[in-house]
Amino acid sequence: MSEAKINPYLLLAIGVISVSTSAILVKISSAPAGVLAFYRLFFTVLLMSPVFFLKYVRELKVITLRDWMFSILAGVFLAFHFILWFESLNYTSVASSTVLVTLQPLFAFIGAYMFFQEKITGKAILSGVLAVSGSVIISWGDFKISGSALWGDVLALLACALVTGYLLFGQTIRKRLSLITYTYLVYAISSVILLLYVLVTSESLSPYPKEDWIYFLLLAIIPTLLGHSLFNWSLKWVSTSTISMAILFEPIGASLLAYWLLAEKIMITQVIGGFIIIIGVTFFLIEERKIKKVVHQINEVKKNEELQH
């Protein structure tokens, strides 16, 4: 089955469910942030290596210097996104951290407009503001604007900006490279950056309890291979803004998992915010598809006019 025959919105939904497990796995692990991030991507690269070297390694020959530069930048942004986000979970709650990390539309709308001239209508902006408002409401009762919780919130917000940059750089490369090649390349680069970070900060790569090694592997399989890789796949068919909007569903999944596994309470503000997120994301996706349909029709008309002349 070709990529074009797969519904990108369906895979986006699977990706969001998968990444919702990330904060829980990080929270229950005893390893420091840099080590967690390194093993997450290192194991991902190991799992992808057989497929990459058997079927896709030749594609490296056609990668341009610009693609290499953008891939390196994407890898750096992804590495420090993980470091800052994982570190934030040491200071603040799962709900607060995931909410702040998923406020990507605030950055993606600006970035997509500035760098790719993507058209954004007033309705799309209003839908984005509505969804972001829902994210804030989810953790309204959990925010503590003081002490260590505030530091955790700041780290999560910085992680949000970095992952948006990672997606923006990837948007240009993903349209020219296959999913496996692009994903493998960026994850490998990010792994090297994270290894250097761990060595510089003198964080220990071992030993850790066997439970932690299971968490490392689960982080590689579920939120990375089934989460971020599906987002990378979607970059070829939908915009960074759309992916950022869809990721706003993550706080809902993370809050539910935190309730079941970590005994974190789910407040009425989180329930109300969840419904607002769903409404905002739905309106945005509808508006975004309308824009793409209109742009496609305009392009078709131009092509027909050129053929007639």
N, C-alpha and C positions, 0 to 999 in steps of 0.2 A: 504494500500500500504506500503510495507516495504521500509526502508531507501535506500536499495541497488538499488531499481527500480527508484529512483528519480535522475535526472541529477544534480550533485553537481554544475556544472558550471552555470546552469540556476538559481539556488538558490543563487549562489554567485553574479550574476548580480542583482537580486532583493535586496540582502543585501546591495550592493554598492549604489544603488539608494536610499534606505532607510536611510543609514547613511549620505548621502549628505545633508539631512535636519537638521542634528544636529547643525552645526555651526550657521545656520540661527536662529533656535529657541533659542540658547544660546545668540546670539547677540542682539535679540530683548527683552530679559527678563531683568528685573531690579534686580533680585536676585543675590547674590554673588556666586562665583564659587562652593564653598563647598556645599552650600544649593541646588544649581541646580543639582549637581552630586548626592547628597543624595536622593532628591525626585525622580530623574530619576530612580534610582535603587530601591528605596523603593516602588514606585508605580508599578514597574515591578514585584517585588516579590509578592505584593498583588494580582496582576492580575494572576500570575502563581499559587498561593497557592491552589485554588480549584482543579486544574488538578493534581498538585503534590501530595496532601494529599489523593486524591481519587484513584490514580493509581500507584504512583511511590514511596511513602514513604518507602515501604518495602525494596527498593533497598539500603537504607542507611545501612542496616545490613551487606551488603557484601563489604562495602567500607573499604579498608585497611588503615593502619596508614600512609603509603606512599601517598595514594590518598588524605587523609585529609590534609597532609602537603602541597602537591602540590596545592590543592584547596585553602588553606589559602593564599599561596604565590600568586596564580593567582588573588584572590580577592583583595589582597593588591596592586598588580601591577595595576589592573583595576581601583581601587579607586583613586590612585594618578595620573594615566593617565588622568582621567576625571578632577581632580582638576587642574592640570597643563595646560591642553589644554583649559578648560573653562576660566582660568585666562589669558591665552595668548590672547584670543579674546578681552580682555579689553585694550590691548596695540597695537595690530597689526590687519591687515585686515583679512577678511574671506579667501581670496585667499592665502595670505602668510601663515596663520596658518594651513589651510587644506593641503597645499603643504608639509609643513615640517612634519606634523603628518603622512602623507602617504608615507614618505620616508622609510618605514619599510624594504624594501628589503636590504638596507645597513646593517641592524642589523639581519634580518631573515636569510640571506644567511650564515652569520658567525655562528649564533646560531644553526641553523639546522645542519650545518656541524659538529660543535664542540660537540653538545649534542646528536644528533640522527644519525650521520654519513650518512646523506642524500647525495646522489650523485648529484653533480651539474656540468654540462658540461660547456665547454668554451662558447658555443653558448648561453646557459641559462644565463651565467654571462653577456655576451655582450647585450643580450636582456634586462636584468635588468638595466644595465647602461644606455641603450637607453631610457627606460621608466622613470628612475630617471631624466635624462637630460630633458625630456619633462616636468616633474613636476617643475623643476627649471625654465625653460623657461616661463611656465605659469605665474609665479609671478615675472619675471625678472624686470619689470617696477614698481613693487609694493614694492620691498624690500627697506628698509631704514636702512642702517647699522649705526644707531646712535640713541641715546635717548631711549625713551620708546618702539619704534618699534623693536629695537634690543633685548630688554628684552623680548618682546612678542615672537620673533623668537626663542630665547633660551628656553623659557618655552615650546613652541610647539615641539621643537626638543627633549627635555627631555621626553615629553609626548609620542612621537613616540617610544623612546627606551622602555618605560614602557609597552606600549600596545603590543609590540613585545614579551617581556618577558611573558606577560599574555597569549599570544597565544602559546608560546613554552611550558609553563607549562601545559596548557590545552590539548596540543596535545597528551601527554602520558595518561591522564585520560580519555579523550573523547573516546578512543578506547575500554575502558572497561565499561563505564557507558552510559546509555541512554542520549539523548540530554536534556530531561526535568530535570532529576536528576542532571546532571553536571551543567547545566545553573542555575538552582534554587539555588544550593549549593553555587556556586561562587558569584552570585548576592546577596544572603543573607549575605555572609561573607563581601562582598564589602560594603553593606549597613551599616553594623555595624561599619566598619572602618570609613566610611564617617560620620556617626553620631558622633563618638568619635572626629573626626577632627573638626566638626562644634561646638561641645561643648567646646573643648579646645581653639579654636580660637574665641569663643564668638560670632559667627555669629548667627543671629536670624532666627529661624525656621518659624516665623510668626510675624506680618501679612504681606501679600503681595496682590497686586491687583488681581482681579479675572482672568485677562489676564495671569498673571504669573502661576496661578494654572492650567490653560489650557495648557500652555507651558510645565509645569512639566509632565502632563499626556501625551501630545503628544511626549515628549522625551522618555517616557517609552514605548509607543506603536510603534512608527515608527522606529527611529534609533536603539532602543534596542531590542524589541521583533522581529521586522522584519529585523533588521540589524545585530547586534552582535550575536543574537541567531542563525541566519542562518550561520554565520561564524563558530560558535561552532559546528553546525550540520556538516558543511563541513570538520571539522578537522578529522573526522573519515575516510574520503574518499580522501582528498587531503592534500598536505603538507602545513605547515605554510608559506613557501616561495610563494606558489601559491596564497594563500589568500592575502598575503601582496602585491603581484603584482596586483591582481584584485582590491584591495582597492585604487590603484593609479588612478582609474577612479573617485574617490570621488571629487578631485578638479574641475573636469569638471562640475559635477552636482552642487557642491556648488557655483561655479562661476556664473553659469546660474541663480540659485536661488537668489544669491546676487544681480544680475543685475535686476531681476524682482521685488524683494521685498524690497531691500535696496538701489536701485539706484546706485549700484557700477558699474563702467564702465568695460566692457570687452575689453581688449586690443588685438591687433594683436598677441602679444607674447603669450597670453593665448590660442588663437585659434590654433596657430602653435604648441604650447606645447601639446595641447589636442590630435592633430593628432599623434604626436610622441609617446605619452603615449599609444594610441590605438595600434600602430604598435608594440611597444616594448612588451606590455602585450600579444598581439596575438602570437608573436614569442616565448615568454617564455612558454605560455600554450601549444603550439604545441610541443616544445622541451621537456617539463616536461612530457607530455603524452607519447612521444616516449620512454623516460627513463623508465617510469613505465611499458610500454608494454614489453620492453626488459627484465627488472627485472622479470616480471611475467613469461615470456617464459623460462628464466633460472631456476626459481624455479620449474616450471612444469617439466622440463627435469630432474632435481635432484630428484623430487618425483618419476618419472617413473623409474629412475635408482635404487632407493632404493627399489621399489616394485619388480623389476626384481631380485634383490639380496635376 
